[in-house]
Amino acid sequence: MLSVSEMLKMRDKLRKWREENYRNSEQIVDVGEELLNEHASKLGDDIWIIYEQVMIAALDCSRDDLAWSCLQELKRQFPDSHRVKRLAGMRLEALERYEDANKLYDSILQDDPTNTAARKRKISILRAQGKSSEAIRELNEYLEQFVGDQEAWHELSELYINEHDYAKAAFCLEELMMTNPHNHLYCEQYAEVKYTQGGLENLELARKYFAQALKLNNRNMRALFGLYMSASHIAASPKVSAKVKKDNMKYGAWAASQISRAYQMAGRGKKENKCSVKAVEEMLESMQITMS
Amino acid sequence: MAGPELLLDSSIRLWVVLPIVFITFFVGVLRHYVTQLIHNEKKVDLQQVSDSQVLLHSRILRENGKYLPKQSFAMRKHYFNNPETGFFKKVKRKVIPKNPMTDTSMLTDMMKGNLTNVLPMILIGGWINWAFSGFVTTKVPFPLTLRFKPMLQRGIELISLDASWVSSASWYFLNVFGLRSMYTLILGQDNGADQSRIMQSQMTGAAMAMSPDPNKAFKSEWEALEIVEHKWALENVEEELVCQDLNFRGLFKAEVQVSVD
């Protein structure tokens, strides 16, 4: 049995997870189930959104019993709501009854053609069934109408990367970069895609965007490694002019020194520091791209 | 400067000033809830949503295009502005001009707006004028010219009275506008009791979903996009980065310990 203060703390934790979009479903199910069973009356109006949150988490953990009871409560309170219908559809998806889920979403869309949630769920059904080319096609149509939906752009870029269509994935990531110019993760992902595409121009772009990601967030180790790799790759390529080669070797050397400094700082005060620093140096050497 | 300092009876303060504040405030709160009750869901058109998002997209392209590589920017600009196949040139939406008098949904909206906002204001203003007339209520802290006298001193016919002394009706109007921030505090943003915002929107006449003329909006976006040039923000990014040192101090220590344990 929890005291009132503990209950309030749990409620605030749930709210934080909800607002920051955490996906720690098992924790949510634990905390939420206890909260709902013991303290339902004290939660007031918050209870409905907690039901929704716990239900989605329960679907993630395949707790169909909990999901069903949450759904019943929500259906009782909001009988005609599209939002609740979408949750019912998600439960059907979790049970792999894709046909029924599709029918449900279609009925929502007939009622309200602008409902984005139902359309996105239909696309995720296609993805769950493994029909990625159809999912890509549907997602493209969706994005033609709702150009501003960033989740959708990100999903599309992931789908394209899985299909190895890097040019189109780069396009999607450009959209994301444009709308969120200060997000270093998009810059870095874009740079990685460009690096994978290969070719001198793309490598240069990749290097620039790795540098931009570092500028936006100087803790991004992945971008630092990416900068090192792309710079050394360009420097090792036979077609570049001497000046470009020199510049890139300078960048590569700088990146390498920053990497070793970072590992030194991180390992400060730990006994294994010396070995890990040496390991980093060896790794950097082995990552050198030579012409052979 | 004119007139001696008047000393007002303190019962004016107790029985006039404070009641008017309370009345205004509670009527405002009431209006907010009534607005919420009789407000009906606005049916959005798919086409409108899509158009507004496209316009937003184009605007973002203009503002943040400098973070994209030159070619990508050119590709997108081309998509919008190409003389033959560009989006803004090709797509002409059929616009049915929405006449406020005949369009039923807008008519009911307007009526409801009037009912909840203007009507109470008139009623209560009139009642206060009738009930609390004939005496001076309060003094505004800044001097006013004589032209304000007939407006602010209804019911008090004293030629020599300073224009700063106002009647209860003007105190009521002061309250209506002054309590706006109180409403925001208690009812949250976007509340139905906020009269001045509604009056503002009525004056500018801008409809919410931008339905009047997407064509015009497209044309202005097209012009704006034509003149934008691409100046790559990433031109010298590596030089800048390499010159400075990535400041790692203090960033890693705690993190590593947590992750290892």
Chai-1 contact restraints between the chains, C-beta under 6 A:
chainA,res_idxA,chainB,res_idxB,connection_type,confidence,min_distance_angstrom,max_distance_angstrom,comment,restraint_id
A,P113,B,L46,contact,1.0,0.0,6.0,A-B,restraint_1
A,T114,B,V44,contact,1.0,0.0,6.0,A-B,restraint_2
A,T114,B,L46,contact,1.0,0.0,6.0,A-B,restraint_3
A,T114,B,V49,contact,1.0,0.0,6.0,A-B,restraint_4
A,Q145,B,S50,contact,1.0,0.0,6.0,A-B,restraint_5
A,F146,B,Q53,contact,1.0,0.0,6.0,A-B,restraint_6
A,V147,B,Q53,contact,1.0,0.0,6.0,A-B,restraint_7
A,V147,B,V54,contact,1.0,0.0,6.0,A-B,restraint_8
A,V147,B,H57,contact,1.0,0.0,6.0,A-B,restraint_9
A,G148,B,Q53,contact,1.0,0.0,6.0,A-B,restraint_10
A,G148,B,L56,contact,1.0,0.0,6.0,A-B,restraint_11
A,E174,B,L68,contact,1.0,0.0,6.0,A-B,restraint_12
A,E174,B,S72,contact,1.0,0.0,6.0,A-B,restraint_13
A,M177,B,Y67,contact,1.0,0.0,6.0,A-B,restraint_14
A,M178,B,I60,contact,1.0,0.0,6.0,A-B,restraint_15
A,M178,B,N64,contact,1.0,0.0,6.0,A-B,restraint_16
A,T179,B,I60,contact,1.0,0.0,6.0,A-B,restraint_17
A,P181,B,N64,contact,1.0,0.0,6.0,A-B,restraint_18
A,P181,B,Y67,contact,1.0,0.0,6.0,A-B,restraint_19
A,L205,B,P69,contact,1.0,0.0,6.0,A-B,restraint_20
A,K208,B,L234,contact,1.0,0.0,6.0,A-B,restraint_21
A,K208,B,V237,contact,1.0,0.0,6.0,A-B,restraint_22
A,A211,B,V237,contact,1.0,0.0,6.0,A-B,restraint_23
A,A211,B,E238,contact,1.0,0.0,6.0,A-B,restraint_24
A,A211,B,L241,contact,1.0,0.0,6.0,A-B,restraint_25
A,Q212,B,L234,contact,1.0,0.0,6.0,A-B,restraint_26
A,Q212,B,V237,contact,1.0,0.0,6.0,A-B,restraint_27
A,L214,B,L241,contact,1.0,0.0,6.0,A-B,restraint_28
A,K215,B,L241,contact,1.0,0.0,6.0,A-B,restraint_29
A,N218,B,L246,contact,1.0,0.0,6.0,A-B,restraint_30
A,R219,B,L251,contact,1.0,0.0,6.0,A-B,restraint_31
A,Y251,B,E238,contact,1.0,0.0,6.0,A-B,restraint_32
A,W254,B,V242,contact,1.0,0.0,6.0,A-B,restraint_33
A,Q258,B,L246,contact,1.0,0.0,6.0,A-B,restraint_34
A,A262,B,F248,contact,1.0,0.0,6.0,A-B,restraint_35
A,M265,B,F248,contact,1.0,0.0,6.0,A-B,restraint_36
A,M265,B,F252,contact,1.0,0.0,6.0,A-B,restraint_37
A,A266,B,F252,contact,1.0,0.0,6.0,A-B,restraint_38
A,A266,B,V256,contact,1.0,0.0,6.0,A-B,restraint_39
